């Protein structure tokens, strides 16, 4: 008995529609980020707030989900060459010291190969070395050197179109924050997004003091902000928009330039 041609056609159309929906759905799937807050040096009291804020941003934006690492064993388990492949990017929120990554080279290679890296505050006080520069710091674009007492600062926006800073307008004025002075930073290798034009603590001393930037690393994208010491900074809506813009940019979800301003 012949199958009715109309029925076969209807089934084919239904199947094609189903495939189309599945494909479209896959493209809309939130990105998967590994959130690391492990510390081997100083541990910020703002870490629980950071985890909550990033979790809320993930939930509200629906742009990404987070897999949180809570301890050394968990970090080792989730950073093998094989497991790293399961993520679209990595967030280091207030990490410090030499972290026990299972495969650090594979981790850097994943970013270089097109993934996202987002670092907040003491992410630049991570993998410190006594001499030279650690490859992690080369990826990040700058390293913590020191900080003075907490102060009010006016962070000047350097790229009014970048999704991490455009909502600030001309500047992000902070009432009180711990401001890092950095080393192993080269303004010809990063695109500055926020800078100070004077020393945070010695206001009479003019200069170029980087606060936040973005950069390419291979075909991957890196966003770093040195802000994020205090709980109330993490709770600040403008700061939250800053890091959400940085995360979405690094994941390639929103456009933004990464060419350094300085030659
Ligand atoms: Zn701090």
py3Dmol code that shows the C-alpha trace and the ligand (Angstrom):
import py3Dmol

protein = """\
ATOM      1  CA  UNK A   1       0.000   0.000   0.000  1.00  0.00           C
ATOM      2  CA  UNK A   2       1.314   3.409  -1.008  1.00  0.00           C
ATOM      3  CA  UNK A   3       1.853   5.963   1.751  1.00  0.00           C
ATOM      4  CA  UNK A   4      -0.237   9.016   1.096  1.00  0.00           C
ATOM      5  CA  UNK A   5       2.104  11.600  -0.463  1.00  0.00           C
ATOM      6  CA  UNK A   6       0.483  14.450   1.490  1.00  0.00           C
ATOM      7  CA  UNK A   7       1.240  12.708   4.780  1.00  0.00           C
ATOM      8  CA  UNK A   8       4.920  12.145   3.823  1.00  0.00           C
ATOM      9  CA  UNK A   9       5.258  15.789   2.784  1.00  0.00           C
ATOM     10  CA  UNK A  10       3.660  16.991   6.010  1.00  0.00           C
ATOM     11  CA  UNK A  11       6.028  14.813   8.062  1.00  0.00           C
ATOM     12  CA  UNK A  12       9.079  16.108   6.127  1.00  0.00           C
ATOM     13  CA  UNK A  13       8.049  19.715   6.675  1.00  0.00           C
ATOM     14  CA  UNK A  14       7.484  19.064  10.378  1.00  0.00           C
ATOM     15  CA  UNK A  15      10.938  17.428  10.655  1.00  0.00           C
ATOM     16  CA  UNK A  16      12.624  20.337   8.857  1.00  0.00           C
ATOM     17  CA  UNK A  17      10.887  22.827  11.152  1.00  0.00           C
ATOM     18  CA  UNK A  18      12.008  20.850  14.191  1.00  0.00           C
ATOM     19  CA  UNK A  19      15.640  20.829  12.964  1.00  0.00           C
ATOM     20  CA  UNK A  20      15.427  24.569  12.275  1.00  0.00           C
ATOM     21  CA  UNK A  21      14.136  25.248  15.784  1.00  0.00           C
ATOM     22  CA  UNK A  22      16.848  23.098  17.342  1.00  0.00           C
ATOM     23  CA  UNK A  23      19.602  24.880  15.379  1.00  0.00           C
ATOM     24  CA  UNK A  24      18.263  28.316  16.288  1.00  0.00           C
ATOM     25  CA  UNK A  25      17.946  27.213  19.900  1.00  0.00           C
ATOM     26  CA  UNK A  26      21.570  25.995  19.999  1.00  0.00           C
ATOM     27  CA  UNK A  27      22.790  29.392  18.805  1.00  0.00           C
ATOM     28  CA  UNK A  28      20.830  31.106  21.587  1.00  0.00           C
ATOM     29  CA  UNK A  29      22.194  28.850  24.312  1.00  0.00           C
ATOM     30  CA  UNK A  30      23.885  30.833  27.082  1.00  0.00           C
ATOM     31  CA  UNK A  31      27.691  30.673  27.103  1.00  0.00           C
ATOM     32  CA  UNK A  32      29.318  28.618  29.795  1.00  0.00           C
ATOM     33  CA  UNK A  33      31.845  30.338  32.068  1.00  0.00           C
ATOM     34  CA  UNK A  34      34.054  28.886  34.764  1.00  0.00           C
ATOM     35  CA  UNK A  35      34.094  31.252  37.758  1.00  0.00           C
ATOM     36  CA  UNK A  36      37.250  30.992  39.859  1.00  0.00           C
ATOM     37  CA  UNK A  37      37.610  32.728  43.247  1.00  0.00           C
ATOM     38  CA  UNK A  38      40.322  30.487  44.698  1.00  0.00           C
ATOM     39  CA  UNK A  39      43.010  32.369  46.637  1.00  0.00           C
ATOM     40  CA  UNK A  40      46.518  31.290  47.573  1.00  0.00           C
ATOM     41  CA  UNK A  41      47.440  34.728  48.913  1.00  0.00           C
ATOM     42  CA  UNK A  42      45.257  37.480  50.371  1.00  0.00           C
ATOM     43  CA  UNK A  43      41.537  36.611  50.455  1.00  0.00           C
ATOM     44  CA  UNK A  44      39.096  39.483  49.905  1.00  0.00           C
ATOM     45  CA  UNK A  45      35.997  39.572  52.102  1.00  0.00           C
ATOM     46  CA  UNK A  46      34.076  40.718  48.998  1.00  0.00           C
ATOM     47  CA  UNK A  47      34.348  37.283  47.319  1.00  0.00           C
ATOM     48  CA  UNK A  48      30.903  36.007  48.433  1.00  0.00           C
ATOM     49  CA  UNK A  49      29.375  39.270  47.147  1.00  0.00           C
ATOM     50  CA  UNK A  50      31.271  38.862  43.866  1.00  0.00           C
ATOM     51  CA  UNK A  51      29.918  35.323  43.417  1.00  0.00           C
ATOM     52  CA  UNK A  52      26.362  36.468  44.117  1.00  0.00           C
ATOM     53  CA  UNK A  53      26.608  39.473  41.780  1.00  0.00           C
ATOM     54  CA  UNK A  54      28.073  37.472  38.889  1.00  0.00           C
ATOM     55  CA  UNK A  55      25.425  34.779  39.438  1.00  0.00           C
ATOM     56  CA  UNK A  56      22.670  37.400  39.349  1.00  0.00           C
ATOM     57  CA  UNK A  57      24.111  38.957  36.184  1.00  0.00           C
ATOM     58  CA  UNK A  58      24.176  35.525  34.540  1.00  0.00           C
ATOM     59  CA  UNK A  59      20.583  34.858  35.506  1.00  0.00           C
ATOM     60  CA  UNK A  60      19.210  38.257  34.503  1.00  0.00           C
ATOM     61  CA  UNK A  61      21.156  38.625  31.240  1.00  0.00           C
ATOM     62  CA  UNK A  62      20.631  34.986  30.178  1.00  0.00           C
ATOM     63  CA  UNK A  63      23.856  35.535  28.215  1.00  0.00           C
ATOM     64  CA  UNK A  64      25.905  33.030  30.202  1.00  0.00           C
ATOM     65  CA  UNK A  65      25.826  30.460  32.968  1.00  0.00           C
ATOM     66  CA  UNK A  66      28.519  29.990  35.585  1.00  0.00           C
ATOM     67  CA  UNK A  67      30.184  26.924  36.971  1.00  0.00           C
ATOM     68  CA  UNK A  68      31.671  28.011  40.307  1.00  0.00           C
ATOM     69  CA  UNK A  69      34.956  26.616  41.594  1.00  0.00           C
ATOM     70  CA  UNK A  70      35.064  26.572  45.390  1.00  0.00           C
ATOM     71  CA  UNK A  71      38.360  24.935  46.336  1.00  0.00           C
ATOM     72  CA  UNK A  72      41.713  23.610  45.120  1.00  0.00           C
ATOM     73  CA  UNK A  73      40.484  20.088  44.345  1.00  0.00           C
ATOM     74  CA  UNK A  74      37.528  21.431  42.407  1.00  0.00           C
ATOM     75  CA  UNK A  75      39.842  23.775  40.464  1.00  0.00           C
ATOM     76  CA  UNK A  76      42.199  20.903  39.627  1.00  0.00           C
ATOM     77  CA  UNK A  77      39.289  18.743  38.476  1.00  0.00           C
ATOM     78  CA  UNK A  78      37.805  21.436  36.223  1.00  0.00           C
ATOM     79  CA  UNK A  79      41.044  22.656  34.599  1.00  0.00           C
ATOM     80  CA  UNK A  80      42.348  19.533  32.919  1.00  0.00           C
ATOM     81  CA  UNK A  81      42.964  19.936  29.167  1.00  0.00           C
ATOM     82  CA  UNK A  82      39.835  17.891  28.524  1.00  0.00           C
ATOM     83  CA  UNK A  83      37.514  19.699  30.975  1.00  0.00           C
ATOM     84  CA  UNK A  84      38.673  23.164  29.862  1.00  0.00           C
ATOM     85  CA  UNK A  85      37.207  22.453  26.425  1.00  0.00           C
ATOM     86  CA  UNK A  86      33.730  22.465  27.955  1.00  0.00           C
ATOM     87  CA  UNK A  87      33.828  26.205  28.708  1.00  0.00           C
ATOM     88  CA  UNK A  88      33.445  29.305  26.545  1.00  0.00           C
ATOM     89  CA  UNK A  89      35.541  31.352  28.935  1.00  0.00           C
ATOM     90  CA  UNK A  90      36.897  31.957  32.413  1.00  0.00           C
ATOM     91  CA  UNK A  91      36.303  34.561  35.114  1.00  0.00           C
ATOM     92  CA  UNK A  92      38.928  35.139  37.807  1.00  0.00           C
ATOM     93  CA  UNK A  93      37.229  37.250  40.477  1.00  0.00           C
ATOM     94  CA  UNK A  94      39.646  38.386  43.197  1.00  0.00           C
ATOM     95  CA  UNK A  95      41.887  35.333  42.846  1.00  0.00           C
ATOM     96  CA  UNK A  96      45.376  35.627  44.355  1.00  0.00           C
ATOM     97  CA  UNK A  97      48.648  33.741  44.295  1.00  0.00           C
ATOM     98  CA  UNK A  98      49.768  30.683  42.387  1.00  0.00           C
ATOM     99  CA  UNK A  99      46.576  28.797  41.620  1.00  0.00           C
ATOM    100  CA  UNK A 100      46.593  25.002  41.294  1.00  0.00           C
ATOM    101  CA  UNK A 101      45.384  24.744  37.697  1.00  0.00           C
ATOM    102  CA  UNK A 102      45.608  21.163  36.463  1.00  0.00           C
ATOM    103  CA  UNK A 103      46.987  22.281  33.082  1.00  0.00           C
ATOM    104  CA  UNK A 104      47.972  25.956  32.982  1.00  0.00           C
ATOM    105  CA  UNK A 105      49.362  25.790  29.440  1.00  0.00           C
ATOM    106  CA  UNK A 106      46.145  24.218  28.165  1.00  0.00           C
ATOM    107  CA  UNK A 107      44.226  26.951  30.008  1.00  0.00           C
ATOM    108  CA  UNK A 108      46.200  29.707  28.247  1.00  0.00           C
ATOM    109  CA  UNK A 109      45.909  27.863  24.932  1.00  0.00           C
ATOM    110  CA  UNK A 110      42.129  27.690  25.267  1.00  0.00           C
ATOM    111  CA  UNK A 111      41.971  31.480  25.633  1.00  0.00           C
ATOM    112  CA  UNK A 112      44.486  32.004  22.813  1.00  0.00           C
ATOM    113  CA  UNK A 113      42.340  29.758  20.646  1.00  0.00           C
ATOM    114  CA  UNK A 114      39.305  32.021  20.888  1.00  0.00           C
ATOM    115  CA  UNK A 115      37.820  31.910  24.373  1.00  0.00           C
ATOM    116  CA  UNK A 116      37.052  34.675  26.866  1.00  0.00           C
ATOM    117  CA  UNK A 117      39.012  35.713  29.931  1.00  0.00           C
ATOM    118  CA  UNK A 118      37.573  38.194  32.414  1.00  0.00           C
ATOM    119  CA  UNK A 119      39.546  39.316  35.461  1.00  0.00           C
ATOM    120  CA  UNK A 120      38.496  41.522  38.366  1.00  0.00           C
ATOM    121  CA  UNK A 121      40.716  43.341  40.883  1.00  0.00           C
ATOM    122  CA  UNK A 122      43.271  40.881  42.313  1.00  0.00           C
ATOM    123  CA  UNK A 123      43.093  38.705  39.205  1.00  0.00           C
ATOM    124  CA  UNK A 124      46.218  40.798  38.476  1.00  0.00           C
ATOM    125  CA  UNK A 125      47.748  39.620  41.791  1.00  0.00           C
ATOM    126  CA  UNK A 126      47.585  36.031  40.551  1.00  0.00           C
ATOM    127  CA  UNK A 127      50.600  33.995  39.364  1.00  0.00           C
ATOM    128  CA  UNK A 128      53.127  36.522  40.678  1.00  0.00           C
ATOM    129  CA  UNK A 129      56.770  35.685  39.943  1.00  0.00           C
ATOM    130  CA  UNK A 130      59.876  37.119  41.585  1.00  0.00           C
ATOM    131  CA  UNK A 131      61.644  37.649  38.270  1.00  0.00           C
ATOM    132  CA  UNK A 132      60.334  38.239  34.770  1.00  0.00           C
ATOM    133  CA  UNK A 133      56.695  38.023  33.781  1.00  0.00           C
ATOM    134  CA  UNK A 134      54.439  35.003  34.091  1.00  0.00           C
ATOM    135  CA  UNK A 135      52.661  33.933  30.845  1.00  0.00           C
ATOM    136  CA  UNK A 136      49.338  34.434  32.667  1.00  0.00           C
ATOM    137  CA  UNK A 137      50.260  38.099  33.257  1.00  0.00           C
ATOM    138  CA  UNK A 138      51.229  38.452  29.577  1.00  0.00           C
ATOM    139  CA  UNK A 139      47.766  37.174  28.710  1.00  0.00           C
ATOM    140  CA  UNK A 140      46.140  39.554  31.214  1.00  0.00           C
ATOM    141  CA  UNK A 141      48.135  42.651  30.252  1.00  0.00           C
ATOM    142  CA  UNK A 142      49.208  43.954  33.671  1.00  0.00           C
ATOM    143  CA  UNK A 143      50.251  42.933  37.159  1.00  0.00           C
ATOM    144  CA  UNK A 144      49.473  44.222  40.634  1.00  0.00           C
ATOM    145  CA  UNK A 145      52.349  46.125  42.188  1.00  0.00           C
ATOM    146  CA  UNK A 146      50.973  47.941  45.219  1.00  0.00           C
ATOM    147  CA  UNK A 147      48.141  50.067  46.527  1.00  0.00           C
ATOM    148  CA  UNK A 148      47.741  52.976  48.922  1.00  0.00           C
ATOM    149  CA  UNK A 149      44.862  53.751  51.254  1.00  0.00           C
ATOM    150  CA  UNK A 150      41.315  53.652  49.863  1.00  0.00           C
ATOM    151  CA  UNK A 151      40.390  56.852  48.063  1.00  0.00           C
ATOM    152  CA  UNK A 152      37.849  58.581  45.861  1.00  0.00           C
ATOM    153  CA  UNK A 153      38.839  58.650  42.175  1.00  0.00           C
ATOM    154  CA  UNK A 154      37.524  59.791  38.822  1.00  0.00           C
ATOM    155  CA  UNK A 155      38.084  57.013  36.277  1.00  0.00           C
ATOM    156  CA  UNK A 156      38.170  58.550  32.815  1.00  0.00           C
ATOM    157  CA  UNK A 157      36.443  56.677  29.988  1.00  0.00           C
ATOM    158  CA  UNK A 158      38.791  56.071  27.039  1.00  0.00           C
ATOM    159  CA  UNK A 159      36.339  54.460  24.609  1.00  0.00           C
ATOM    160  CA  UNK A 160      32.804  55.841  24.663  1.00  0.00           C
ATOM    161  CA  UNK A 161      31.574  53.038  22.413  1.00  0.00           C
ATOM    162  CA  UNK A 162      32.872  50.054  24.353  1.00  0.00           C
ATOM    163  CA  UNK A 163      30.106  48.013  26.040  1.00  0.00           C
ATOM    164  CA  UNK A 164      32.071  47.828  29.321  1.00  0.00           C
ATOM    165  CA  UNK A 165      32.263  51.594  29.823  1.00  0.00           C
ATOM    166  CA  UNK A 166      29.897  53.448  27.496  1.00  0.00           C
ATOM    167  CA  UNK A 167      27.191  53.714  30.214  1.00  0.00           C
ATOM    168  CA  UNK A 168      29.572  55.786  32.368  1.00  0.00           C
ATOM    169  CA  UNK A 169      29.551  58.729  29.965  1.00  0.00           C
ATOM    170  CA  UNK A 170      32.814  60.653  30.423  1.00  0.00           C
ATOM    171  CA  UNK A 171      33.890  59.167  33.738  1.00  0.00           C
ATOM    172  CA  UNK A 172      33.138  56.713  36.538  1.00  0.00           C
ATOM    173  CA  UNK A 173      33.435  58.583  39.825  1.00  0.00           C
ATOM    174  CA  UNK A 174      34.037  56.364  42.821  1.00  0.00           C
ATOM    175  CA  UNK A 175      33.664  57.582  46.385  1.00  0.00           C
ATOM    176  CA  UNK A 176      35.964  55.016  47.928  1.00  0.00           C
ATOM    177  CA  UNK A 177      37.955  52.129  46.507  1.00  0.00           C
ATOM    178  CA  UNK A 178      41.345  50.468  46.798  1.00  0.00           C
ATOM    179  CA  UNK A 179      43.184  51.555  43.652  1.00  0.00           C
ATOM    180  CA  UNK A 180      45.957  49.375  42.275  1.00  0.00           C
ATOM    181  CA  UNK A 181      49.231  50.600  40.892  1.00  0.00           C
ATOM    182  CA  UNK A 182      50.333  48.152  38.238  1.00  0.00           C
ATOM    183  CA  UNK A 183      53.520  46.834  36.670  1.00  0.00           C
ATOM    184  CA  UNK A 184      54.229  44.749  33.561  1.00  0.00           C
ATOM    185  CA  UNK A 185      51.605  46.825  31.792  1.00  0.00           C
ATOM    186  CA  UNK A 186      52.232  48.277  28.328  1.00  0.00           C
ATOM    187  CA  UNK A 187      49.651  50.705  26.976  1.00  0.00           C
ATOM    188  CA  UNK A 188      50.623  49.811  23.398  1.00  0.00           C
ATOM    189  CA  UNK A 189      49.462  46.234  24.037  1.00  0.00           C
ATOM    190  CA  UNK A 190      46.031  46.840  25.572  1.00  0.00           C
ATOM    191  CA  UNK A 191      43.081  49.080  24.775  1.00  0.00           C
ATOM    192  CA  UNK A 192      42.587  51.281  27.819  1.00  0.00           C
ATOM    193  CA  UNK A 193      38.943  51.618  28.840  1.00  0.00           C
ATOM    194  CA  UNK A 194      39.313  53.456  32.181  1.00  0.00           C
ATOM    195  CA  UNK A 195      42.371  55.394  33.364  1.00  0.00           C
ATOM    196  CA  UNK A 196      43.306  57.982  35.956  1.00  0.00           C
ATOM    197  CA  UNK A 197      45.236  61.040  34.802  1.00  0.00           C
ATOM    198  CA  UNK A 198      46.734  61.507  38.260  1.00  0.00           C
ATOM    199  CA  UNK A 199      48.119  59.268  40.988  1.00  0.00           C
ATOM    200  CA  UNK A 200      45.180  57.923  43.053  1.00  0.00           C
ATOM    201  CA  UNK A 201      46.725  58.896  46.398  1.00  0.00           C
ATOM    202  CA  UNK A 202      49.127  61.685  45.396  1.00  0.00           C
ATOM    203  CA  UNK A 203      46.706  63.781  43.384  1.00  0.00           C
ATOM    204  CA  UNK A 204      49.341  66.342  42.391  1.00  0.00           C
ATOM    205  CA  UNK A 205      51.290  63.686  40.518  1.00  0.00           C
ATOM    206  CA  UNK A 206      50.008  63.600  36.923  1.00  0.00           C
ATOM    207  CA  UNK A 207      50.418  60.432  34.866  1.00  0.00           C
ATOM    208  CA  UNK A 208      48.766  57.508  33.139  1.00  0.00           C
ATOM    209  CA  UNK A 209      47.284  55.065  35.631  1.00  0.00           C
ATOM    210  CA  UNK A 210      45.333  52.205  34.007  1.00  0.00           C
ATOM    211  CA  UNK A 211      42.158  50.965  35.728  1.00  0.00           C
ATOM    212  CA  UNK A 212      40.412  48.797  33.113  1.00  0.00           C
ATOM    213  CA  UNK A 213      41.261  47.583  29.628  1.00  0.00           C
ATOM    214  CA  UNK A 214      40.541  44.988  26.986  1.00  0.00           C
ATOM    215  CA  UNK A 215      42.853  43.192  24.605  1.00  0.00           C
ATOM    216  CA  UNK A 216      43.176  40.342  22.166  1.00  0.00           C
ATOM    217  CA  UNK A 217      45.081  37.215  23.097  1.00  0.00           C
ATOM    218  CA  UNK A 218      45.494  35.151  19.958  1.00  0.00           C
ATOM    219  CA  UNK A 219      41.916  34.960  18.745  1.00  0.00           C
ATOM    220  CA  UNK A 220      40.615  35.152  22.327  1.00  0.00           C
ATOM    221  CA  UNK A 221      39.389  38.260  24.112  1.00  0.00           C
ATOM    222  CA  UNK A 222      40.521  39.525  27.499  1.00  0.00           C
ATOM    223  CA  UNK A 223      38.795  42.077  29.737  1.00  0.00           C
ATOM    224  CA  UNK A 224      40.293  43.281  33.005  1.00  0.00           C
ATOM    225  CA  UNK A 225      39.133  45.786  35.601  1.00  0.00           C
ATOM    226  CA  UNK A 226      41.242  46.533  38.672  1.00  0.00           C
ATOM    227  CA  UNK A 227      38.104  47.701  40.497  1.00  0.00           C
ATOM    228  CA  UNK A 228      36.315  45.285  42.826  1.00  0.00           C
ATOM    229  CA  UNK A 229      37.971  45.415  46.245  1.00  0.00           C
ATOM    230  CA  UNK A 230      34.999  46.549  48.279  1.00  0.00           C
ATOM    231  CA  UNK A 231      31.607  44.882  48.755  1.00  0.00           C
ATOM    232  CA  UNK A 232      29.844  48.146  47.933  1.00  0.00           C
ATOM    233  CA  UNK A 233      31.749  48.396  44.649  1.00  0.00           C
ATOM    234  CA  UNK A 234      30.416  44.957  43.644  1.00  0.00           C
ATOM    235  CA  UNK A 235      26.925  46.101  44.701  1.00  0.00           C
ATOM    236  CA  UNK A 236      27.171  49.304  42.645  1.00  0.00           C
ATOM    237  CA  UNK A 237      24.837  48.999  39.603  1.00  0.00           C
ATOM    238  CA  UNK A 238      27.219  50.985  37.384  1.00  0.00           C
ATOM    239  CA  UNK A 239      30.062  48.613  38.299  1.00  0.00           C
ATOM    240  CA  UNK A 240      27.804  45.638  37.559  1.00  0.00           C
ATOM    241  CA  UNK A 241      27.058  47.045  34.119  1.00  0.00           C
ATOM    242  CA  UNK A 242      30.816  47.562  33.649  1.00  0.00           C
ATOM    243  CA  UNK A 243      31.614  43.897  34.267  1.00  0.00           C
ATOM    244  CA  UNK A 244      28.547  42.596  32.400  1.00  0.00           C
ATOM    245  CA  UNK A 245      29.603  44.648  29.362  1.00  0.00           C
ATOM    246  CA  UNK A 246      33.132  43.259  29.707  1.00  0.00           C
ATOM    247  CA  UNK A 247      31.899  39.680  30.007  1.00  0.00           C
ATOM    248  CA  UNK A 248      29.579  39.949  26.994  1.00  0.00           C
ATOM    249  CA  UNK A 249      32.313  41.640  24.959  1.00  0.00           C
ATOM    250  CA  UNK A 250      34.897  38.973  25.836  1.00  0.00           C
ATOM    251  CA  UNK A 251      32.388  36.269  24.863  1.00  0.00           C
ATOM    252  CA  UNK A 252      31.921  37.954  21.488  1.00  0.00           C
ATOM    253  CA  UNK A 253      28.230  38.632  22.164  1.00  0.00           C
ATOM    254  CA  UNK A 254      28.505  42.405  21.706  1.00  0.00           C
ATOM    255  CA  UNK A 255      30.893  44.409  19.507  1.00  0.00           C
ATOM    256  CA  UNK A 256      33.716  46.608  20.774  1.00  0.00           C
ATOM    257  CA  UNK A 257      37.189  47.645  19.657  1.00  0.00           C
ATOM    258  CA  UNK A 258      40.343  46.080  21.113  1.00  0.00           C
ATOM    259  CA  UNK A 259      43.068  47.945  19.178  1.00  0.00           C
ATOM    260  CA  UNK A 260      45.395  49.842  21.578  1.00  0.00           C
ATOM    261  CA  UNK A 261      45.025  53.647  21.571  1.00  0.00           C
ATOM    262  CA  UNK A 262      48.775  54.108  22.079  1.00  0.00           C
ATOM    263  CA  UNK A 263      51.267  53.282  19.330  1.00  0.00           C
TER     264      UNK A 263
END
"""
ligand_1 = """\
1
ZN
Zn 41.853 44.556 47.236
"""
view = py3Dmol.view(width=600, height=400)
view.addModel(protein, "pdb")
view.setStyle({"model": 0}, {"cartoon": {"style": "trace"}})
view.addModel(ligand_1, "xyz")
view.setStyle({"model": 1}, {"stick": {}})
view.zoomTo()
view.show()
